């Protein structure tokens, strides 16, 4: 592939896959007491896992896409069961969160296990593998598969990661000024102030997802077609 075309593709797919949620994992972790090296561990683990996932995908990208398509095309009775079970699970989770909404004040929450080295490392691995859910990742995988060496392929996926995770990269670069720097402290203060509203929004999203799945299942039982069609 022409180098300029490859670079253009990496930038384009990176922008298409722009993801702010990596930063939204790190900032609340800082607010609950995560150390700077733990945040860097998350960043490095997510980066490495993304690259390794992309390399493993390699030339089999078309086969993986076909496999995912077949996996999602499950028989109707199975899909109906999965939707109802998922709806019940999400509904119970939302109900539990709502029932315990006043158990603790967010600004006084103790340091979370997820803010430790093990938790953030596992989160980083999950974050890297979750690239498989991003359509732009498959686009950049086709570029990586055309590279002449593993090192070049790793550079392709690294470029995509750094662009798509630009908000996370910005937080990590800001941490270079120190955890007690003004930008970091402002971000942490914002995370603490918005912890309660964010918790309510998450509960509402879980409840909405549960109701959507129930409505889709009900539409199938009534008309034979899932909603939305």
HELIX and SHEET records of a PDB file:
HELIX    1   1 UNK A    3  UNK A   16  1                                  14    
HELIX    2   2 UNK A   21  UNK A   31  1                                  11    
HELIX    3   3 UNK A   36  UNK A   57  1                                  22    
HELIX    4   4 UNK A   58  UNK A   60  5                                   3    
HELIX    5   5 UNK A   61  UNK A   72  1                                  12    
HELIX    6   6 UNK A   76  UNK A   99  1                                  24    
HELIX    7   7 UNK A  106  UNK A  108  5                                   3    
HELIX    8   8 UNK A  113  UNK A  115  5                                   3    
HELIX    9   9 UNK A  117  UNK A  129  1                                  13    
HELIX   10  10 UNK A  130  UNK A  133  5                                   4    
HELIX   11  11 UNK A  135  UNK A  145  1                                  11    
HELIX   12  12 UNK A  150  UNK A  164  1                                  15    
HELIX   13  13 UNK A  166  UNK A  175  1                                  10    
HELIX   14  14 UNK A  182  UNK A  193  1                                  12    
HELIX   15  15 UNK A  195  UNK A  223  1                                  29    
END                                                                             
